[in-house]
Amino acid sequence: ELLDKMQSAIQRLPDPQTVEVLSTLLQYIRQLSETLFQDIKETQELIEKPRKQPPTWLRQASSSSAQTGRHR
């Protein structure tokens, strides 16, 4: 996987601080991509079964937009 290749490339860098910073960034990227894949999966399930609960991010988005709509 691409992220694993990046990880091994980062480990070979000479500067330990750079290695630490980039490794932390890579961890965030991993977590984000896992979250994104989960959201995509939930959305696909939502499309296939419309009567199910909407995915978390969709519920949050619609509730926040409903709040902003009231203030106008």
N, C-alpha and C positions, 0 to 999 in steps of 0.2 A: 504494500500500500504506500501511497505517496507520503503520508505523514510519518511512516516508519523510516522511509529513506531520508526524509528531512531530519528526523531525530538522530539517526546515525551520523549524518553530515554535521549536525550541530555538535555532537560529542567530540568530533575530531578537531574542533576549533581550538586555537592555542590559548585564548583569553578566557579564564574561568568565569568572569563576570558576564561576558557575552553569552557563554554557554548557558549560564543560569537564566538570563533574561529571555533568550530564545526558547529555552526549554519550557519556561513558564508560558510564553506566548503559544507554544505548540500545544500545551495542555488545554489552554482556553479554546484553541481552534478545535481540538478533539471534542471537548464538551459541547461546543456550539454545533458541530456537525452532528453529534449524536442527538442533541435536542431537535435539530432541524429534521433529521431523518424520522424522529418520533412524530413531529408535527405533520410531516408529509404523510406518514402512515395513517395517522388519525384522520387527516383530511380525506385520504383515499377511502377510508372506511366510511366517513361521513357521506361522501359522494355515492358510495354503493348502497348504504343504508341510511336514507335521509331522516328517518324517525329517531335515530340515536341522538345522544347528547352531542352538541358541537364540540370540537377540540378546545382545549383550555385557552389557547391564544385567541381563538375566535370569540369565545365568551367574554374574555377580558376586553377585547377590542369593541365588541358591540355594547357592553355595559358602559365603557368610558365614553363612547360616542353618544350614547343616550344621555349621559350626564351633561356633556358639553352642549347638546341640543337644547336642553332645558334652560340653560343660562341665556340663550339668545333672546 
